[in-house]
Amino acid sequence: MPLEVQLRTMREYWRQAHIGGKFDKLLADKAAVLAAACAPYCHPRLHSIDAKIETAVIVMTEDERREQAQRLIREAFAERPLKLIEGEVVELDDAETLATEREVMGDSMGCAEVSEANSLEVKEE
């Protein structure tokens, strides 16, 4: 409650400092003093902390670095495993999309009913 009173008073001093197109420095200074008094309760400070950063230096020979780089490149460009869905080979990303679509649309996915009027079959009379 005292904080609310201080904030209201600060805002009123600040408003009155700008009335009539003239700036009243005395009222603005009073508003600034109240703002400084309220700040710790409205904007808490961040406390500094002691951070311990440990670094490990790994010394590698040129051959070890080359082997590590080749291994990482092989891993990055390795083929993704393929899935077999209903007799069709599908890449992993497509298989996940297909599974998601089936969950949303249900078992009727891919089945369409054709009315007799729209049938493409030619009827013999």
JONOR-V962987 format. One record per residue. N is the residue number from 1. RES is the residue in one small letter. PHI is phi in radians with two decimals (* if undefined). OMEGA is omega in whole degrees, -180 to 180 (NA if undefined). D_FIRST is the distance of its C-alpha to the first C-alpha in Angstrom with 1 decimal. Layout:
BEGIN
n->N res->RES phi->PHI omega->OMEGA d_first->D_FIRST
n->N res->RES phi->PHI omega->OMEGA d_first->D_FIRST
END
This chain:
BEGIN
n->1 res->m phi->* omega->177 d_first->0.0
n->2 res->p phi->-1.08 omega->178 d_first->3.8
n->3 res->l phi->-1.13 omega->178 d_first->5.3
n->4 res->e phi->-1.07 omega->179 d_first->5.1
n->5 res->v phi->-1.11 omega->-180 d_first->6.5
n->6 res->q phi->-1.12 omega->180 d_first->8.8
n->7 res->l phi->-1.15 omega->178 d_first->9.9
n->8 res->r phi->-1.09 omega->-180 d_first->10.8
n->9 res->t phi->-1.12 omega->179 d_first->12.5
n->10 res->m phi->-1.04 omega->-179 d_first->14.3
n->11 res->r phi->-1.12 omega->179 d_first->15.5
n->12 res->e phi->-1.17 omega->176 d_first->16.7
n->13 res->y phi->-1.01 omega->-178 d_first->18.5
n->14 res->w phi->-1.14 omega->177 d_first->20.1
n->15 res->r phi->-1.11 omega->-179 d_first->21.2
n->16 res->q phi->-1.18 omega->179 d_first->22.7
n->17 res->a phi->-1.17 omega->-177 d_first->24.4
n->18 res->h phi->-1.95 omega->-178 d_first->26.4
n->19 res->i phi->-1.31 omega->173 d_first->27.4
n->20 res->g phi->1.35 omega->178 d_first->31.1
n->21 res->g phi->1.38 omega->177 d_first->32.4
n->22 res->k phi->-1.88 omega->179 d_first->31.9
n->23 res->f phi->-1.72 omega->179 d_first->29.6
n->24 res->d phi->-1.70 omega->-176 d_first->27.8
n->25 res->k phi->-1.12 omega->-178 d_first->27.5
n->26 res->l phi->-1.09 omega->178 d_first->25.6
n->27 res->l phi->-1.18 omega->178 d_first->22.7
n->28 res->a phi->-1.14 omega->177 d_first->22.9
n->29 res->d phi->-1.14 omega->177 d_first->22.8
n->30 res->k phi->-1.11 omega->178 d_first->19.6
n->31 res->a phi->-1.12 omega->-180 d_first->18.0
n->32 res->a phi->-1.16 omega->178 d_first->19.6
n->33 res->v phi->-1.11 omega->178 d_first->18.3
n->34 res->l phi->-1.15 omega->179 d_first->14.6
n->35 res->a phi->-1.10 omega->179 d_first->15.6
n->36 res->a phi->-1.13 omega->180 d_first->17.2
n->37 res->a phi->-1.25 omega->-177 d_first->14.3
n->38 res->c phi->-1.51 omega->-173 d_first->12.0
n->39 res->a phi->-0.95 omega->-179 d_first->15.0
n->40 res->p phi->-1.09 omega->-179 d_first->15.3
n->41 res->y phi->-1.55 omega->179 d_first->12.0
n->42 res->c phi->-1.67 omega->-176 d_first->13.1
n->43 res->h phi->-2.32 omega->-178 d_first->16.8
n->44 res->p phi->-1.10 omega->-180 d_first->17.9
n->45 res->r phi->-1.36 omega->174 d_first->21.4
n->46 res->l phi->-1.49 omega->179 d_first->24.4
n->47 res->h phi->-1.49 omega->177 d_first->26.2
n->48 res->s phi->-1.34 omega->-180 d_first->29.9
n->49 res->i phi->-2.21 omega->176 d_first->32.2
n->50 res->d phi->-1.53 omega->180 d_first->35.8
n->51 res->a phi->-1.89 omega->177 d_first->37.9
n->52 res->k phi->-1.78 omega->179 d_first->41.5
n->53 res->i phi->-1.97 omega->179 d_first->43.7
n->54 res->e phi->-1.83 omega->177 d_first->47.1
n->55 res->t phi->-2.12 omega->177 d_first->49.9
n->56 res->a phi->-2.03 omega->180 d_first->53.4
n->57 res->v phi->-1.71 omega->179 d_first->56.2
n->58 res->i phi->-1.84 omega->-180 d_first->59.0
n->59 res->v phi->-1.61 omega->-179 d_first->62.3
n->60 res->m phi->-2.14 omega->176 d_first->64.5
n->61 res->t phi->-1.34 omega->-180 d_first->68.0
n->62 res->e phi->-1.10 omega->178 d_first->69.0
n->63 res->d phi->-1.14 omega->179 d_first->70.6
n->64 res->e phi->-1.13 omega->177 d_first->67.6
n->65 res->r phi->-1.12 omega->180 d_first->65.3
n->66 res->r phi->-1.10 omega->179 d_first->67.9
n->67 res->e phi->-1.10 omega->179 d_first->68.1
n->68 res->q phi->-1.12 omega->179 d_first->64.3
n->69 res->a phi->-1.10 omega->179 d_first->64.1
n->70 res->q phi->-1.13 omega->179 d_first->66.9
n->71 res->r phi->-1.10 omega->180 d_first->65.3
n->72 res->l phi->-1.14 omega->178 d_first->62.0
n->73 res->i phi->-1.17 omega->178 d_first->63.8
n->74 res->r phi->-1.04 omega->179 d_first->65.8
n->75 res->e phi->-1.11 omega->-177 d_first->62.6
n->76 res->a phi->-1.19 omega->-176 d_first->61.0
n->77 res->f phi->-1.82 omega->178 d_first->64.0
n->78 res->a phi->-1.16 omega->178 d_first->65.1
n->79 res->e phi->-1.23 omega->177 d_first->65.9
n->80 res->r phi->-1.37 omega->179 d_first->63.5
n->81 res->p phi->-1.18 omega->179 d_first->64.9
n->82 res->l phi->-1.71 omega->178 d_first->66.2
n->83 res->k phi->-2.02 omega->176 d_first->65.9
n->84 res->l phi->-1.85 omega->-179 d_first->68.6
n->85 res->i phi->-2.14 omega->179 d_first->67.4
n->86 res->e phi->0.86 omega->176 d_first->70.0
n->87 res->g phi->1.34 omega->-179 d_first->72.8
n->88 res->e phi->-2.06 omega->178 d_first->71.0
n->89 res->v phi->-1.39 omega->-177 d_first->69.8
n->90 res->v phi->-2.23 omega->177 d_first->66.2
n->91 res->e phi->-1.15 omega->-173 d_first->64.0
n->92 res->l phi->-0.99 omega->-179 d_first->61.0
n->93 res->d phi->-1.10 omega->179 d_first->58.5
n->94 res->d phi->-1.15 omega->180 d_first->60.6
n->95 res->a phi->-1.13 omega->178 d_first->60.9
n->96 res->e phi->-1.15 omega->179 d_first->57.2
n->97 res->t phi->-1.13 omega->-180 d_first->56.9
n->98 res->l phi->-1.11 omega->179 d_first->59.7
n->99 res->a phi->-1.09 omega->179 d_first->58.2
n->100 res->t phi->-1.12 omega->179 d_first->54.9
n->101 res->e phi->-1.09 omega->179 d_first->56.8
n->102 res->r phi->-1.14 omega->178 d_first->58.7
n->103 res->e phi->-1.10 omega->-178 d_first->55.6
n->104 res->v phi->-1.30 omega->-173 d_first->54.2
n->105 res->m phi->-1.58 omega->180 d_first->57.5
n->106 res->g phi->1.55 omega->-176 d_first->59.1
n->107 res->d phi->-1.29 omega->-176 d_first->62.8
n->108 res->s phi->-1.39 omega->-178 d_first->64.0
n->109 res->m phi->-1.10 omega->178 d_first->63.4
n->110 res->g phi->1.57 omega->179 d_first->66.6
n->111 res->c phi->-1.77 omega->180 d_first->68.3
n->112 res->a phi->-2.18 omega->177 d_first->69.0
n->113 res->e phi->-1.71 omega->180 d_first->70.8
n->114 res->v phi->-1.96 omega->179 d_first->73.3
n->115 res->s phi->-1.31 omega->-178 d_first->74.4
n->116 res->e phi->-1.10 omega->-178 d_first->78.1
n->117 res->a phi->-1.20 omega->-178 d_first->77.8
n->118 res->n phi->-1.71 omega->-177 d_first->76.3
n->119 res->s phi->-1.15 omega->-180 d_first->78.6
n->120 res->l phi->-1.57 omega->-179 d_first->80.6
n->121 res->e phi->-1.27 omega->178 d_first->83.5
n->122 res->v phi->-1.58 omega->-180 d_first->86.7
n->123 res->k phi->-1.59 omega->176 d_first->88.1
n->124 res->e phi->-1.61 omega->-179 d_first->91.8
n->125 res->e phi->-1.87 omega->NA d_first->93.4
END
